[in-house]
């Protein structure tokens, strides 16, 4: 029995290149944005966070309020 190449089923890992084409750019963008954020805040703006400022929150309060801000992204049922 002779089968053509196009009639054969694809190997088990054949869909991987499509998935990797999606995952790799997303992962690269995430790592790049993390690097830019660390460079900006830990490098360039670090001096602003050390001195007390009426504009910026203290580290403890900023850390505490960060999670309240992130809570806004979590769906909590029907908001209509």
N, C-alpha and C positions, 0 to 999 in steps of 0.2 A: 504494500500500500504506500503510494507516494503522496506526500502532502507538500503543498507549497509553503514557502517561508511565511507568507502573510496569514496562512490558515492556522498556524500554531499559536497556542496561547502564550501570552507574555510571561516571562519568568516572574517569580514572586516579588522581587525587588524592582520591577520595571517602573512603578509609579514613584519611586524615590526621587529621581531628578526633578520632577515637578514640585514635590514637597520642599526639596532643598532650595529650589529657585525662589520659593516664597519665604522660607525660614531664614536663609542666610542674609538677605537684605534687611529684614526686620531686625535680626540680631545685631547686624553691623550698625544699623541706625541707632539702636538702643545703646550699644557700647560707645558709639561716637557722642551721643547726647550726654551720657554719663561722664565721659571724659571732658567734654566742654563745660559741664556743670561743675565738676571738681576743679578744673583749671580756673574758672571764673570765681567761684566762691572761696576755695581754699587758697588760691594764688593771688588773684588781683584784689578781691574784696575782703580779704582776711583782716586787714587793719581796721575796717569799719566795724567788725563784730567784736573787737577787743575792747574798745573804748565805750563807755556808757553813752547812749544817745536817746533823745526824746522821740526819735523817729522809729528806731528799731527796738524790738522786744528783746528782753534778756534771754539767754539760752534756755533756761528752764521753762519759761513761759512760752517761748516759741515752740519748744519740743512738745509741750502739753497741748497747745492749740493746733498743732499740725494735724493731729489725729481727728480733731473736731472738724477741720476743713476737709479731710479725706472722707469723713462720714457722709458728706454731701454727694459723693459719687455712688454710694451704695443705695440701690433701690429699696424702699421701705413699704412696698405695697402700693395701693391705689392712691395717687396724689391728686386726683381730679376734684 
